[in-house]
Amino acid sequence: MMKKVLMSLSAVTLLTLSASAMAAGNVAAGQQKSATCAGCHGATGNETLDASYPRLAGQHASYLEQALAAYRSGERKNPIMAGFAAALSDQDIADLSAYFASQDSTLGIIPEEQ
């Protein structure tokens, strides 16, 4: 009995991992779709215009996907993000997350004096 349960769990895990791999985001497509995000988060996700807006560059894609999906579903509350996320498809979320995850973060880098 236990062996059947473990085999079933293994099969489900493999299917889940395969599905995740198939839904991988496209960095180039994400860059094209990121124009709306740039208004608050900057073109690369580093140049936030307001300190209350998070930097997206260098975040893990899985975190960004979860956050956008939560805004879209209403699980995560923010009226601005909810409006933007409502229009995103699963592929849009994957693409945007891949793009921002691929960017180098400047968080914690002290600019050199000129």
C-alpha positions in Angstrom: 0.0 0.0 0.0 2.7 2.5 1.0 4.7 1.6 -2.2 1.6 2.5 -4.3 1.2 5.8 -2.5 4.9 6.7 -3.0 4.7 5.8 -6.7 1.6 7.9 -7.1 3.2 10.8 -5.4 6.3 10.4 -7.6 4.2 10.4 -10.7 2.3 13.5 -9.7 5.6 15.3 -8.9 7.0 14.4 -12.3 3.9 15.6 -14.1 3.9 18.9 -12.1 7.6 19.5 -12.9 6.9 18.7 -16.6 4.0 21.1 -16.7 6.1 23.8 -15.0 8.9 23.3 -17.6 6.4 23.6 -20.5 5.0 26.9 -19.1 8.5 28.4 -18.9 8.6 32.1 -19.6 10.2 33.7 -22.6 12.6 36.5 -21.6 12.3 38.4 -25.0 8.5 38.2 -24.9 8.6 39.4 -21.3 10.7 42.4 -22.2 8.1 43.4 -24.8 5.3 43.0 -22.4 7.0 44.9 -19.6 6.3 48.4 -20.9 3.4 48.9 -18.6 5.5 47.8 -15.6 8.2 50.3 -16.4 6.1 53.2 -15.3 6.6 52.2 -11.6 9.3 49.5 -11.6 11.6 50.9 -14.3 12.5 49.3 -17.7 14.7 46.7 -16.1 13.0 46.5 -12.8 15.7 48.4 -11.0 14.7 52.1 -11.5 11.8 52.4 -9.1 10.3 55.9 -9.2 9.0 55.6 -5.6 10.7 53.8 -2.7 7.5 52.0 -1.9 7.6 50.2 -5.3 9.6 47.0 -5.1 12.5 46.3 -7.4 11.7 43.4 -9.6 15.2 42.8 -11.2 16.9 39.7 -10.0 13.9 38.3 -8.1 13.3 34.6 -8.5 10.9 33.9 -11.4 8.8 31.6 -9.3 8.3 34.3 -6.7 7.3 36.8 -9.3 4.9 34.3 -10.8 3.3 33.6 -7.5 3.0 37.3 -6.7 1.4 38.2 -10.0 -1.0 35.2 -9.8 -2.0 36.3 -6.3 -2.7 39.8 -7.4 -4.7 38.5 -10.3 -6.8 36.2 -8.1 -7.3 38.9 -5.4 -5.4 36.8 -2.8 -2.8 39.5 -2.6 -4.3 43.0 -2.1 -3.1 46.0 -4.0 -5.6 48.0 -6.1 -2.9 49.2 -8.6 -1.4 45.7 -9.2 -4.8 44.0 -9.2 -5.8 46.1 -12.1 -2.7 45.3 -14.1 -2.6 41.6 -13.2 -6.3 41.0 -14.0 -5.4 41.3 -17.7 -2.5 38.9 -17.6 -2.6 35.4 -18.9 -0.6 32.6 -17.4 1.9 32.9 -20.3 2.1 36.7 -19.8 3.0 36.1 -16.1 5.6 33.5 -17.0 7.2 35.8 -19.6 7.3 38.9 -17.4 8.7 36.8 -14.5 11.4 35.3 -16.7 12.3 38.8 -18.0 12.6 40.5 -14.6 14.4 37.4 -13.1 17.0 37.6 -15.9 17.9 41.2 -15.0 20.9 42.0 -12.8 19.7 43.7 -9.6 21.3 46.9 -8.5 19.9 46.6 -5.0 22.7 47.1 -2.5 25.1 48.6 -5.1 26.5 51.9 -4.1 27.0 54.2 -7.1 30.5 55.5 -7.6 30.9 59.2 -7.1 31.7 61.1 -10.3 
